[in-house]
C-alpha cells in the first residue's frame, strides 16, 4: 500500500481497541487488505470499508464513528489551511454538542505519560494507601461539587455497583428434586415407564422484582439526573428496569436506556426527552404514569424509585391523590431526594410535605456512597415506616 496508510490504519485500530472495541492484529491485516481491494474513492467509501471489517456489534458503531472523526481529520486540516490563505476570515462555527462516546475515544487517543521508574516498596505502599483514600473521598463527595474528571471516575464506579439477591417467588413453577408434586410430569413419567409411578416435583420460580424509576430532569435536578441515569443503565444490565423521566411531561426512556453502550444510551435518552432541564410538574407526571403505565410495568412486585426534590410549582390535592395511588400500586415506593444531603434538612416545602406520608422509604441520592447504600437497602427485608428518614434526622416542619 503506498504511503503510510497501512501504519495509520494500524494506529487507528489500536485506538479502537483502547476505546473498548475487540480489534486484534488479524483485523488490522483484514482492514488493510479490504482498503487495497476496494480502493480509496472517497471519505465515505473509506469509512464504510473500515466499518465493515472492524465493527462486529451494533453498539460499537458509536465509538467507531467518533474515533474515525477524530483520527482522520485531514479534511478539517486542509479547510483550515485554505481559510488562512483566504483574504476573508471565515465565520465561527456554532459550538456542537458533544457526541456519544467522545470522552472515551479522546481519552483512548490521548498520549500516555512515560512509565515512572521503579521506587522503593515503602513509597509504593504509601501511594496505594493514598489511592484508596482518594477513592473513599470520591464516594463521599457530592455530585454537584465534582469536576469533569471526577464525574468520569464516578461513572466507572457506578458501573460496578451490584444489587443484592432479592428474588421473590412467582406464580410460575420450575422442576425441582423435592417440593410439591407436579401432576402433569408425574403422569407423563408414569405412562412412559409402563405404569410404574415416578413422582416429579416442582417449586415456585424465583426472580428479582423489576425496578421502575421515575426521575425528575428539571433544572433543579440537572446536577444529579444524568448520574442517576448512569446508575439505572448499570442496573439494567442485570435487572429489568423501566425508566421514566419528567420535567413538564412524562417520557418513557426504557428502550433508549437499554442500549449496551452507556454514552449512546444517555444520548438517545436526552434526545427523546424534549423537556430536559425545564420546569417541574410532579402531579401531572404521576397522573400520566398511573393512568397509562402503572398496570404495564408494576407487575411482579415492582419496586418504584421516585427521584425528585419534591419542589412542585403548584401543590394541589391531585399530588396527594397520585402519590397515594402510586404507593398502593407497587410493593415498595422509595423516594430519592438529593436535598437530604443537608444535615439540617426539614420538610418545609408544601410539595415535600404532601408527598412524604405516601412513601415507604426516604433516602438521599447525592453521592456514590448514597447509591451503594440504596443498593443494600433494596435487598433488605420489607420497607421502612412511611416518612422515616434512614439517618434518623428528618424533621417535618409544622
C-alpha positions in Angstrom: 0.0 0.0 0.0 1.5 3.4 -1.0 2.5 5.9 1.7 2.0 5.3 5.4 -1.7 4.5 5.2 -1.2 0.9 6.4 0.6 2.3 9.5 -2.2 4.8 10.1 -4.8 2.0 9.9 -2.8 0.0 12.5 -2.7 3.1 14.8 -6.4 3.6 14.2 -7.2 0.0 15.2 -5.0 0.4 18.3 -7.1 3.4 19.3 -10.3 1.5 18.8 -9.0 -1.3 21.0 -8.1 1.2 23.7 -11.7 2.6 23.5 -13.2 -0.8 24.1 -13.7 -2.5 20.7 -12.4 -6.1 20.2 -9.9 -5.4 17.5 -6.9 -7.7 17.0 -3.9 -8.0 14.7 -5.8 -10.1 12.3 -8.5 -7.4 12.0 -5.8 -4.9 11.1 -4.5 -7.1 8.3 -8.0 -7.7 7.0 -8.7 -3.9 7.1 -5.5 -3.2 5.1 -6.4 -5.9 2.5 -10.0 -4.6 2.3 -8.9 -1.0 1.6 -6.5 -2.2 -1.1 -9.2 -4.3 -2.7 -11.9 -1.5 -2.5 -9.6 1.4 -3.3 -9.9 4.9 -1.8 -12.5 6.6 -3.9 -13.7 8.9 -1.2 -14.0 9.5 2.6 -17.4 7.7 2.8 -16.1 4.6 0.9 -13.0 4.5 3.2 -15.3 4.9 6.3 -17.6 2.0 5.4 -14.7 -0.2 4.3 -13.1 0.0 7.7 -16.5 -0.2 9.5 -17.3 -3.4 7.7 -14.1 -5.1 9.0 -13.6 -3.6 12.4 -17.2 -3.3 13.8 -19.0 -6.5 14.7 -21.7 -5.3 17.1 -24.2 -2.5 16.7 -23.4 -0.7 19.9 -19.8 -0.3 18.8 -20.8 1.9 15.8 -21.0 5.0 18.0 -17.4 4.6 19.3 -16.2 3.8 15.8 -17.8 6.9 14.3 -16.4 9.2 16.9 -12.9 7.6 16.6 -13.0 7.9 12.8 -13.9 11.6 13.0 -11.1 12.4 15.5 -8.4 10.2 13.9 -8.9 11.0 10.2 -9.0 14.8 10.3 -7.2 15.6 7.1 -10.2 17.3 5.5 -10.6 19.6 8.5 -6.9 20.5 8.4 -7.0 21.3 4.7 -10.0 23.6 5.2 -8.1 25.5 7.9 -5.1 26.0 5.6 -7.3 27.3 2.8 -9.1 29.6 5.2 -5.8 31.1 6.4 -4.7 31.9 2.8 -8.1 33.5 2.0 -8.3 37.3 2.4 -11.6 36.9 4.2 -11.7 35.2 7.6 -14.4 32.6 7.8 -17.2 33.0 10.4 -17.0 31.0 13.6 -18.9 27.7 13.5 -21.6 27.2 16.2 -20.4 25.0 19.1 -21.6 21.5 18.6 -22.9 19.3 21.4 -20.5 16.5 22.5 -21.2 13.3 20.6 -21.8 10.0 22.3 -18.6 8.2 23.2 -16.5 11.4 22.6 -14.9 11.4 26.1 -13.9 7.7 25.9 -12.4 8.0 22.5 -10.5 11.2 23.4 -9.1 9.5 26.5 -8.1 6.5 24.4 -6.2 8.6 21.8 -4.6 10.8 24.4 -0.8 10.3 24.7 0.1 8.1 27.7 2.7 9.5 30.1 6.0 7.6 30.2 6.2 5.0 33.0 7.9 6.3 36.1 11.0 4.5 37.3 10.5 1.9 40.0 10.6 3.2 43.5 11.2 1.5 46.8 8.4 -0.6 48.2 7.7 1.8 51.1 6.8 4.6 48.7 4.7 2.2 46.6 2.7 1.2 49.7 2.1 4.9 50.6 0.9 5.6 47.1 -1.6 2.7 47.3 -2.9 3.9 50.6 -3.4 7.4 49.0 -5.3 5.9 46.1 -7.7 4.1 48.4 -8.3 7.3 50.4 -8.9 9.2 47.3 -11.5 6.7 46.2 -13.2 6.8 49.6 -13.2 10.6 49.3 -14.8 10.4 45.9 -17.5 8.1 47.1 -18.5 10.6 49.8 -18.3 13.7 47.6 -21.4 15.4 46.4 -22.2 15.0 42.7 -22.8 18.8 42.4 -19.2 19.5 43.6 -17.4 17.1 41.3 -15.1 18.2 38.5 -15.4 16.7 35.0 -12.6 14.1 35.7 -14.3 13.1 39.0 -17.6 12.7 37.2 -15.9 10.3 34.7 -14.5 8.3 37.6 -17.9 8.3 39.3 -19.4 6.8 36.2 -16.9 4.0 36.1 -17.6 3.2 39.8 -21.4 3.3 39.2 -21.0 0.7 36.5 -19.6 -1.6 39.2 -22.5 -1.3 41.6 -24.4 -4.5 42.3 -27.9 -5.1 43.6 -28.3 -7.8 46.3 -30.1 -11.1 45.5 -33.7 -10.2 46.5 -35.5 -12.8 44.3 -39.2 -13.4 45.2 -41.5 -16.3 44.3 -43.7 -16.0 41.2 -46.8 -17.8 40.1 -44.9 -20.0 37.7 -43.2 -23.2 38.7 -39.9 -24.9 37.9 -38.9 -28.6 38.2 -37.0 -29.4 41.4 -35.7 -32.6 43.1 -38.0 -32.0 46.1 -41.1 -30.0 46.8 -44.7 -30.1 45.7 -45.8 -33.0 43.4 -46.1 -32.0 39.7 -49.2 -33.9 38.5 -48.6 -33.5 34.7 -45.0 -34.5 34.8 -45.8 -37.4 37.2 -48.5 -38.7 34.8 -46.2 -38.5 31.8 -43.4 -40.3 33.6 -45.8 -43.0 34.7 -47.1 -43.5 31.2 -43.5 -43.8 29.8 -42.5 -46.3 32.5 -45.4 -48.6 31.7 -47.5 -47.9 34.9 -44.7 -47.6 37.5 -45.4 -44.4 39.4 -42.5 -42.0 39.1 -43.1 -38.8 41.1 -42.0 -35.4 39.7 -41.8 -32.3 41.9 -41.9 -28.6 41.4 -41.5 -25.3 43.3 -42.3 -21.7 42.6 -39.9 -20.0 40.3 -38.0 -17.1 41.9 -36.9 -13.9 40.1 -35.8 -10.5 41.2 -38.7 -7.9 41.2 -38.5 -5.3 38.4 -37.3 -1.7 39.2 -39.4 1.2 38.0 -37.6 4.6 38.1 -39.5 7.9 37.7 -36.7 10.6 37.5 -37.0 14.3 37.7 -34.9 16.0 35.0 -36.0 19.6 35.7 -33.5 22.4 36.1 -33.1 22.0 39.9 -32.1 18.3 39.4 -29.8 18.7 36.5 -26.6 18.1 38.5 -27.8 14.7 39.7 -30.2 13.4 37.0 -27.5 12.3 34.5 -25.5 10.3 37.0 -28.7 8.8 38.2 -29.5 7.7 34.7 -26.0 6.1 34.5 -26.9 4.3 37.7 -30.1 3.0 36.1 -28.2 1.9 33.0 -25.8 -0.1 35.1 -28.6 -1.8 37.0 -30.4 -2.5 33.7 -27.6 -4.9 32.7 -28.6 -7.3 35.5 -32.3 -6.4 36.3 -35.4 -5.5 34.5 -35.6 -1.7 34.7 -38.4 0.6 33.4 -37.2 4.2 33.3 -39.3 7.3 33.0 -38.2 10.9 33.2 -40.3 14.1 33.6 -40.0 17.8 33.9 -43.1 19.3 32.4 -44.3 15.9 30.9 -43.6 12.2 31.4 -41.4 10.4 28.9 -40.6 6.6 28.7 -36.9 6.1 28.0 -36.7 2.4 28.8 -35.8 1.4 25.2 -33.2 4.2 24.9 -31.6 3.2 28.3 -31.4 -0.5 27.2 -28.6 0.3 24.8 -25.4 -1.6 25.7 -23.1 1.4 25.4 -23.7 4.0 28.2 -22.8 7.0 26.1 -25.2 6.1 23.3 -27.9 5.2 25.9 -27.7 8.6 27.6 -27.5 10.5 24.2 -30.7 8.8 23.0 -32.5 9.4 26.2 -31.6 13.1 26.2 -32.8 13.4 22.6 -36.1 11.7 23.4 -36.9 13.8 26.5 -37.6 17.2 25.0 -38.2 19.0 28.3 -34.8 18.4 29.8 -34.0 21.0 32.5 -37.4 22.6 32.2 -40.0 23.3 34.8 -41.4 20.8 37.3 -44.9 19.2 37.2 -44.8 16.3 39.6 -48.5 15.8 39.9 -49.1 15.8 36.2 -46.2 13.3 35.6 -47.5 10.9 38.3 -51.0 11.2 36.8 -49.8 10.2 33.4 -47.8 7.3 34.9 -50.7 6.0 37.0 -53.1 6.2 34.1 -51.1 4.9 31.2 -48.1 2.9 32.6 -49.0 1.6 36.1 -50.6 -1.6 35.0 -48.0 -2.3 32.4 -44.8 -2.1 34.5 -45.8 -2.5 38.1 -46.4 -6.3 38.0 -44.3 -8.9 39.7 -43.9 -7.0 43.0 -42.1 -4.0 41.3 -40.1 -1.5 43.4 -40.5 2.2 42.4 -37.7 4.7 42.7 -39.1 8.2 42.7 -36.1 10.6 42.0 -37.1 14.2 42.7 -36.5 17.0 45.1 -40.3 17.5 45.6 -40.2 21.2 44.7 -43.5 21.3 42.9 -44.7 24.6 41.4 -48.4 24.3 42.3 -49.3 22.0 45.2 -52.9 20.7 44.8 -54.8 17.8 46.3 -54.0 15.9 43.0 -50.4 15.5 44.1 -51.5 13.7 47.3 -54.0 11.6 45.4 -51.5 10.5 42.8 -48.8 9.7 45.4 -51.3 7.5 47.4 -52.4 5.7 44.2 -48.7 5.0 43.2 -47.9 3.7 46.7 -50.9 1.3 46.6 -49.9 0.0 43.1 -46.4 -1.1 43.9 -44.7 -3.3 46.5 -42.3 -0.6 47.7 -42.0 3.1 46.9 -38.6 4.7 47.6 -38.2 8.4 47.4 -34.7 9.5 46.5 -34.1 13.2 47.3 -30.7 14.9 47.0 -31.9 17.6 49.5 -31.3 15.0 52.2 -27.6 15.7 51.9 -28.1 18.6 54.3 -27.9 17.6 57.9 -30.5 20.2 59.0 -33.0 19.3 56.3 -36.6 19.9 57.2 -39.8 19.2 55.2 -40.9 22.8 54.9 -41.8 22.9 51.2 -45.5 22.2 50.6 -44.7 19.6 47.9 -42.4 17.6 50.1 -45.0 17.7 53.0 -47.7 16.5 50.7 -45.6 13.6 49.3 -43.8 12.4 52.3 -46.6 10.4 54.1 -47.1 8.3 51.0 -43.6 6.7 50.6 -42.1 3.6 52.3 -38.6 4.9 52.3 -37.0 8.4 52.1 -33.3 8.3 51.1 -30.5 10.7 49.9 -29.0 10.2 46.4 -26.3 12.8 46.2 -23.1 10.7 46.2 -21.7 7.3 45.3 -21.9 6.2 48.9 -25.6 7.0 48.9 -26.1 4.9 45.8 -24.2 2.0 47.4 -26.5 2.3 50.5 -29.5 2.3 48.2 -28.4 -1.0 46.6 -28.0 -2.6 50.0 -31.4 -1.2 51.2 -33.2 -2.6 48.2 -32.3 -6.1 49.3 -33.4 -5.6 52.9 -36.5 -7.4 54.4 -39.6 -5.3 53.9 -39.9 -1.5 53.8 -39.4 1.2 56.3 -42.1 3.2 58.1 -43.7 5.9 55.9 -41.9 9.1 56.2 -38.9 7.7 58.1 -35.5 9.2 57.4 -32.8 6.5 57.1 -30.4 8.7 59.1 -33.0 9.5 61.8 -32.5 13.2 61.4 -35.5 14.2 59.3 -38.0 16.6 61.0 -41.3 17.6 59.4 -41.7 21.3 60.0 -45.1 22.3 61.5 
